[in-house]
Amino acid sequence: MRALVLIGTILFVNVAASDEPYGDLGDLKLSKPEDKVDVTSTPAPEGALVLFDGKSLDNWIKTDGKTPASWTILDGGIMQVKGGNIITKQKFDGHFKLHVEFRVPYMPKAKGQARGNSGVYVQGRYEVQILDSYGLESKHDDCGAIYEVAAPKVNACKAPTVWQSYDIEFHSPKCENGKKAEPARMIVIHNGVKIHEDVKIPVDNTRAGLGGDPCQPGPIMLQDHGNPVQFRNVWLLPMN
């Protein structure tokens, strides 16, 4: 039986912890009750490319560019990490908005980068980190970080097992005569909170990215870091 006790601003969820990664949260302390409420799913707007509709992985392949994606599709329109990184068949450049909904497992015995780790790589090169960073002072490798480039301005994480969202507005590097003249730029909204404001990305590839010519289009990549992170409702909207 679950008992909720509100003390000050901390909500104690008094249940026994479960070994199931999407089971009970045990005595995890919540800073506010809404951290246990799933983000509202945002339908793809007119003109968007639906990259994952909850039914198939037809738009995705492994990073070798030819092997079908092997992630698991679960009830409820969910795909779960399994069998290596996956990339979109289509490549993107210019100015676009990427919407991704995800949730991380509850892994209280794990620490640091071993705790619900995955990532969203824009153009396969620039990672927005996914991690169970709930309640932490965010660093440049925590959830919401542009990996090893910029920490989020605030920690907007919900509790593990709860659905979250990223809205990433991306500008490709500006190139002249085939060479980068200005770096890529990124705005990131995490669960409705702006955590990066037009951040310039000084590198051409964050750690574990696909690399390649920054003046060329690249796919969206979702990372397999060995944890059963889940995704739903992924779409991309080209912008002027």
N, C-alpha and C positions, 0 to 999 in steps of 0.2 A: 504494500500500500504506500502511496506517495503522500507525504505531508509537506506543505509549503509554509515556511515561517519567514516573515519579513522582519528583518532587524536593521534599522537605519536604512541604508541604501543597498544592503546586501541581501539577496534572496538565497536561502539555503534550501536545496532540493534534497530532502532526506529520504534517500532510497539506497538500496545496496547497489554498488557498481556492477555492471554486466560485462562479461567477457566478449559479448557481441559488440563490434565497433560502432553499430548504429542503435545500440540498446540504451539502457538507462545511464544517466550521467552521475550516479552516485551522489556524493556530497560536494559536487562542483559548486563553487560560489558564483552566483550571478550578480553582476553589478546593477542590473535592472531587469525586470521581468520580461521586457520585449526581446531581450537577447536570446530567449528560448522560442521566439516566434519566427517561423519561416518568412523570408522576404517574399513579397508578392511577385509572382511570375509576370514578366513583361512580354506580351505577344510581339512577334516581329511586325514592324510597321510596313506600310506599303513601300515597295521598292527594295526591301531587304532581301538578302540571300540567306535562306535557312540552311545552316550548316549541320545542325542536328535537330530532328523533329521528334525524337523519342521513339522512332520506329525502326530505323536502319542506320547502318554505318556506311552507306553508299558514297557519301561525300569524303570519306576518310581512307587513308592508306598508311602503311608503315613508312618509316623514314627512308627506306630504300627506294621509294617511289613507285613500287609495283605490287607489293604484297598487301592483300586486303587487311584492314584493321581487325584486330582480334579482341577488342574490348567486349565486355559482357553487357548485353542489354537486359535490364531488369523491368519488372512491372512498374507502371507509373511513368513511363517515358524517360527512364534513367539509363545512362551508360556508366559503367564502373571500370576503372583502370585495370588492365590486365594485358600483359604480353608486349610491353615496350611502348615507346612514344608513338603518337599518331599525328599525321599532318593532313591538312585539306588537300584534295586533288587540285584545287584551284589556287592560284597565287594572286597576291594583291599588292597594290602600291597606291600612291596618292594619299588622299584624305578620306578616312572612313571611321565608322564607329563599330566597335565589336562588343556584343553583349554576351556574357557567359554567366550561367547560374551553376553553382557548385556547392558541395558540402564536404566537410572533412570528418573522418571517423574520430571517435573518442578513444585515445590511446594513452591513458594516464601513466602507464609504466614506461613509455618512451620519452625521450628528451630531445629538445632542440630540433634539428633538421630531420629527425626520424619520426616526427609527430604529425602525421597527416600531410605529408609533403607532396606537392605537385606544382604545376606552373602553366601559365598561359603565355606562349611565345608569339608575339606579333611579328609577322614576316619570318617566323622561325628563328628570329635573332634576338628579340628584346623581351625578356621575361618579366611578367608581373607574377610575383610569387604567390603560391597557395600553401598555407600551413596552418596548423592549429596554434595561433598566437593569441588566443583569447586571454584578455586581462593583462597582457604584457606591455612593457614600454617598448614600442616598436623600433626595431633597428633596420638596417638596409638589407637584411636577409629574412625578415619576418613577413607575415601575410600582408599583402598590399604593397610591398616594396617593389620598386623597379630594381631588380636583383643586383645588389652591390653597387648601385648607382645612386638611389635615393630612397630613404625611409619614408613611409607615409607620414603626412602631417599630423594625423591622429590615428589611433587604433579604432577602426570602425567594425571590428570583427563581431560576429555573433558567436554563440557557444558552438562547440563541435556538435555534429549530427544535425545542425540546423541549416536550412538552405540560405545561401548568400548570393550576391550578384556583383559582377564587375561590369561597368560600362566604360570602355576604353576608347577615347577619341585619339586617333593616331594620325600624324603627318609624316609621311616618308621623308628621308633626307632629300634636300634639294641638291641636284647634281648639274654640273656644267661640263660639257665635253667628256662625259663619262666618268667624271670624278666628283666626289662629294664636296659640295661647297658649304652646306649647312647641315647640322645633325638632325636626326629624327627628333620629333617632339611628341609628348604624350600628356593627355589629361586622363585621370582615373577617378571614377566615382565608385565607391565601395558601399553597398547597401544604402545608397542615396546620399552618402557623405563624400564630398570632394576631398580626396586625399593627396592628389598630385595636380598642380596647376601649371599646365604648359611646360613641363619639365623637358629640358634639352638633354638628349642622351649622348654623351660624348664618345661612347664606344660603338663599334660596329657589330658587336656580338657580346651579349652577356654570357656568363658561364653556362656551359652545356647547350648553348644555342647551335643552330645549324651553320652559322657563318655564311660565307659567300659574299658576293659583290653587293654592298649596301645600296648601289644605284639600280639594282634589279628587283623586280617583284619577289615576294616570298609568301609561303603558306602560313596559315595559323597552325601552331603545334601545341598539343596538350601532352604534358609530361607524365610518364610512368616513373615514379621515384620509389616504387615498391610498396606503397600504401594504397588501401582501397578507397581512394577519393572518388566521388561521384559527380556527374555532370548532367545537366538537362538544359533544354531551350537555348541553343547557341545560334546566334545570327549575326550577320554583318551588313551594315548599311553604308553604301558609298555616299560620300558627301562632296559638295562642291568646294 
